């Protein structure tokens, strides 16, 4: 059996000539990328929790309280954003385990390496996403997707 080699630079994945889509090497590359993202998000979540805990809400000056509430709101939004992204990363790892990572959930088409490089937890191809968004923004309600 011939071994197919590809280059996985720190910048992006470069498939070998004739390498099939979502080969073992590609899956390993994206798994590592997702695991790194998960670790980064875990650190950001931990930092966000610490910031929320450290904010003092018992300040006498109304301006200080107002600033504290603004900081608290910002940290809660950061926490929500990081939590949502963590869910997406975990879902991508589950799709990888099930064997359907890298394929559009709506059409079953390939999402593409370039899109996965940018958003490794993407669930839709660009074409499917554009169709989906167009159907949501249609002035007369919904229109059929992929008509």
N, C-alpha and C positions, 0 to 999 in steps of 0.2 A: 504494500500500500504506500502510495506516495504522500509524503508529508507536505502540507501547504503552509508556507510561512508568510507572515504578514508583519508589517512594522506597526507597532503601537508606540508612537512617540508621546511625549508628555503633552503635545499639542492636540493631536487627533489620531484616529485610527486610519491606517492606509492599508486596504486589503491587497493581498497578493493577486497576481493575474489569475483569473479563473476561479477565485475563491467564491464559494457559494454564500448567498446572503444568510446571515445569522449562523455562521459557522461556529465551531467550538471556540476558536480564537476570538471571534467577535463577541460572543457571549461572555467569555472570560474577561475581556477588556471592559465591556459595559457593566458587568457585575462589580468589578473593582471600582469603576467610576461611581456606581451607585452606592457602594459601601463607603467610599470616601465621603460622598455627599451626606450620607446618613450620619457619619461620625461628626462632620462639620455642623450639621443641623442639631445633633445632640448637644454639642458644646454651646451653640447659640441659644438653644432652649434653656440649658442650665444657667447661662449668663443672664438671660432674660428673667428667669425666676428669681435669681439673686437680686437683680435690680428692683424688681417689684417688691421683694421682701424688705429691701433697704430703704425704700421711700417712706419718709415719715409723713403721716397725715395729720399729726397733732401739732400743727404750727399755729402760732397766734396771729401772725400777720396774714391778712387776706390775700395779698399778692403772692406770698410764699406758698400758701395753700393752693392757690390757683395754678402756680407753676408746678407744684407737686402733682396735682390732678392731671395736668397736661402731660407730664412725664409718665405718669402711671398709665394714661390712656395710650400713649405711644408704645410703651412696653407691652401692654396687653395686645395691641394690634400686631406687634412684632412676634409675640408668642403665638398668636393665632396663625399668622403667615407661616412661621417655621413649623408649627404643628401640621398644618395642611400639606406643606411640602413633604414632611416626614411621612405622612400617610401615602402620598403619591409615590415616594421612593419605595416604601414597603410594598405597595401594590405592584410596582414594576418588578421588584425582586420575586414576588409571587408569580407574576406572569412568566418570568424567566423559568421558574421551577416547573410551571405547567407546560412550557414549550410554546407559548404564543407571544413572547416578547418580540418587539420589533415589527409587529403586524397591527394594522389599523383595526380597532374594535368595531367600527361600523362596516367597513368594506372587506376586511381581511387582506387588503393590499399591503405591500411593504411600506413601512413608514419612511425608511431611508436612513443611511448612515449619517448624512449631514444633519438631518433634523435631530437624530438621536444624540449626535455630538453636542448640539446646542441644548437640547432638553432630553436627557436620557430617560426620563419617566413619561415621555409623550405617549399618548394612547391613540392618536389619530394622525393620519397622513395629512399633509397640507391641503390637498384637494378636498378631503372629507371635512376637514375643519372649516374651510371656506364655504362649502355647501351647507354645513350645519349652521354657521353663523348667518349666512344669507337667508336661510329658512326662518331663523329667529327674528331677523330684522325686516322681514317682508311686510310691506305696509298693509296688506289685507289678511293679516293673521299668518298662519303657517302655510307654507307651500311645500310640495313634496320634495324630500331630499333625494338627490340623484335621479332627477327626472330625465 
